[in-house]
Amino acid sequence: MQKKVFFVTNNATKSRAANAAKLTALGITATAADVYTSSFAAAAYLKTTSFSKKAYVVGEQGLVDELTAAGIACVGGPEHAGKEVDWSNPEPHMEVDPEVGAVVVGLDRNINYFKLQYATTCLINGSSCMFIACNTDSRGHFSSSQEWAGAGTMVAAIIGSSEREPMLLGKPASFILDHLCATHQIPREKCIVIGDRLDTDILWGNQNNAGTCCVLTGVTSEAQLLSPDNKVQPKLYMDSLAEFLTVKPLLPASCVIM
Amino acid sequence: MQALQRSLPGARAGARPVRPARRMVACTATARPIPRATNEQKLDLLKRVECFIFDCDGVIWLGDKVIDGVPETLDMLRGMGKKVFFVTNNSTKSRAGYMSKFQSLGLDVKAEEIYSSSYAAAAYLESINFNKKVYVIGETGILEELDLKGIRHLGGPGDADKRVTLKSGEYMEHDHDVGAVVVGFDRYINYYKIQYATLCIRENPGCLFIATNRDAVTHLTDAQEWAGNGSMVGAIVGSTKREPTVVGKPSDFMLKNISASLGLRPDQICMVGDRLDTDIMFGKNGGLTTSLVLSGVTTEEVLNSPDNKVIPDYVLAKLPDLLTVKEMAMVAA
């Protein structure tokens, strides 16, 4: 049907290429260019500011990969996973790289005090040091059996010590939709976001003038969606993405399915 | 060799916006500059007040050095029958643990005169007749205080080396008997602890979320500021979307706990501190008499600035200034 399809995830831990490989392994054709991650968004945003300093990364390899691919030098990330302040020293001490011009935060399952202190020091020493959050999801399904604390944890920890507010790049901020529509020259009103989370996916589409469709195959149940407490209403909802197939026989003959 | 990034305590005080106080106290126009206490005012203070609560840093000591004259001042106050308390938001040590710091600085104090936020957490749980288990994010001070109140706990330093691997299908079990998560300053914070605490708060019905304090930074050394418990608490707020009950400054639990145990009216208690936005505001919100000392982070300039709306009842250059009225006070007592 010649529709453009993109895959958007707030999870910053895998690069676009790694996500594309995962989709392909699941039988879905996708290349890195079809994928948007919040890590790619952070890197793309920094490029728009002609950023030429270093980024201190509180995050995993995927975030470092996307920043590096955008030509941004990184400090921290997985390399700081095991680092500790030497508390046996009577005057413990932390030096930070004076060339750090941005602290970039995504999900980091190796979060520790060293990273929190490094990030905090960069932010409080220089008010010109940017504070970038890939996403602020409070939790995610990182294993199929359970929800796990999300990037919102790491971001809120650094807000708590630096008393600075970050710029958010992932859903529901507008950056990814703006970038996607500009890059592929697609009018906003011709886009529809299909997602399972009301506070990221559906809110994102609604706040940015795209259509929205909530599917019930993920975290949101019909009861939650229809509850009077829910203020986020998608334009459509359905049990699963596959329901679109039910209208396939009804499409006009002029519509070619590749 | 990369340049060293340093900042001195208090140097940033004017450089970045301070988190606004949660409750603003209406204040009538005050003549500036606000004068330092006269001898008459010092005598008045000593007559009216039966209990002094001291913030430690900038009042009793600066870093690891006691401010000259403080031991004699404490002796004078005790000699007059006044009660004294030393308050610290740092939960890493128990009251007994802090006693060794006081003693090593030549200060003669009793463990019950120290009110640490670690003690505040245990006292709070006792005050609500808590009888379940506590999951602790924090260091030994909290565990010791919970032990002294007979409150069962998990987590703490024992979980410092635990790791999450997130293999396919990984599942973290958690104790369903945990009825409260207590979060205090933790230099060994990790994802395992964050996830465990998150599961308890989200899945154990009625589970409490208690924070010893929310200070953004803590003064572990003179040379730089260190990420404080505001960071550990922030992490759990981020994953649970719940706000904690704070038991340390500037929450009023600690003040209510102290005044109840002494049977005193709030105005008979004086909060002595060096920070307007925490110590003095904290005292005023609790209806206490307040004294600002200029031996810590607040300068006379900041106190008298037109932007400052927090007016203490008394201003002293330093706590030992009370010694100037010692003889008159002893006669009057």
Chai-1 contact restraints between the chains, C-beta under 6 A:
chainA,res_idxA,chainB,res_idxB,connection_type,confidence,min_distance_angstrom,max_distance_angstrom,comment,restraint_id
A,E91,B,T221,contact,1.0,0.0,6.0,A-B,restraint_1
A,E95,B,L4,contact,1.0,0.0,6.0,A-B,restraint_2
A,V96,B,Q5,contact,1.0,0.0,6.0,A-B,restraint_3
A,P98,B,A3,contact,1.0,0.0,6.0,A-B,restraint_4
A,R109,B,V164,contact,1.0,0.0,6.0,A-B,restraint_5
A,R109,B,Y191,contact,1.0,0.0,6.0,A-B,restraint_6
A,I111,B,Y191,contact,1.0,0.0,6.0,A-B,restraint_7
A,N112,B,N190,contact,1.0,0.0,6.0,A-B,restraint_8
A,Y113,B,R187,contact,1.0,0.0,6.0,A-B,restraint_9
A,Y113,B,I189,contact,1.0,0.0,6.0,A-B,restraint_10
A,L116,B,A227,contact,1.0,0.0,6.0,A-B,restraint_11
A,L116,B,S231,contact,1.0,0.0,6.0,A-B,restraint_12
A,Q117,B,A227,contact,1.0,0.0,6.0,A-B,restraint_13
A,T120,B,A227,contact,1.0,0.0,6.0,A-B,restraint_14
A,N125,B,Q5,contact,1.0,0.0,6.0,A-B,restraint_15
A,S138,B,S239,contact,1.0,0.0,6.0,A-B,restraint_16
A,S138,B,K241,contact,1.0,0.0,6.0,A-B,restraint_17
A,F142,B,L166,contact,1.0,0.0,6.0,A-B,restraint_18
A,S143,B,L166,contact,1.0,0.0,6.0,A-B,restraint_19
A,S143,B,G169,contact,1.0,0.0,6.0,A-B,restraint_20
A,S143,B,E170,contact,1.0,0.0,6.0,A-B,restraint_21
A,S145,B,G169,contact,1.0,0.0,6.0,A-B,restraint_22
A,S145,B,Y171,contact,1.0,0.0,6.0,A-B,restraint_23
A,Q146,B,Y171,contact,1.0,0.0,6.0,A-B,restraint_24
A,W148,B,Q195,contact,1.0,0.0,6.0,A-B,restraint_25
A,A149,B,I194,contact,1.0,0.0,6.0,A-B,restraint_26
A,A149,B,Q195,contact,1.0,0.0,6.0,A-B,restraint_27
A,A149,B,T198,contact,1.0,0.0,6.0,A-B,restraint_28
A,A149,B,S239,contact,1.0,0.0,6.0,A-B,restraint_29
A,G152,B,G238,contact,1.0,0.0,6.0,A-B,restraint_30
A,T153,B,I194,contact,1.0,0.0,6.0,A-B,restraint_31
A,T153,B,A235,contact,1.0,0.0,6.0,A-B,restraint_32
A,T153,B,G238,contact,1.0,0.0,6.0,A-B,restraint_33
A,T153,B,S239,contact,1.0,0.0,6.0,A-B,restraint_34
A,A156,B,G234,contact,1.0,0.0,6.0,A-B,restraint_35
A,A156,B,V237,contact,1.0,0.0,6.0,A-B,restraint_36
A,A156,B,G238,contact,1.0,0.0,6.0,A-B,restraint_37
A,A157,B,S231,contact,1.0,0.0,6.0,A-B,restraint_38
A,A157,B,G234,contact,1.0,0.0,6.0,A-B,restraint_39
A,A157,B,A235,contact,1.0,0.0,6.0,A-B,restraint_40
A,I159,B,G234,contact,1.0,0.0,6.0,A-B,restraint_41
A,G160,B,G230,contact,1.0,0.0,6.0,A-B,restraint_42
A,G160,B,S231,contact,1.0,0.0,6.0,A-B,restraint_43
A,G160,B,G234,contact,1.0,0.0,6.0,A-B,restraint_44
A,S161,B,A216,contact,1.0,0.0,6.0,A-B,restraint_45
A,S161,B,A227,contact,1.0,0.0,6.0,A-B,restraint_46
A,S161,B,G230,contact,1.0,0.0,6.0,A-B,restraint_47
A,S161,B,S231,contact,1.0,0.0,6.0,A-B,restraint_48
A,E163,B,R19,contact,1.0,0.0,6.0,A-B,restraint_49
A,E163,B,A216,contact,1.0,0.0,6.0,A-B,restraint_50
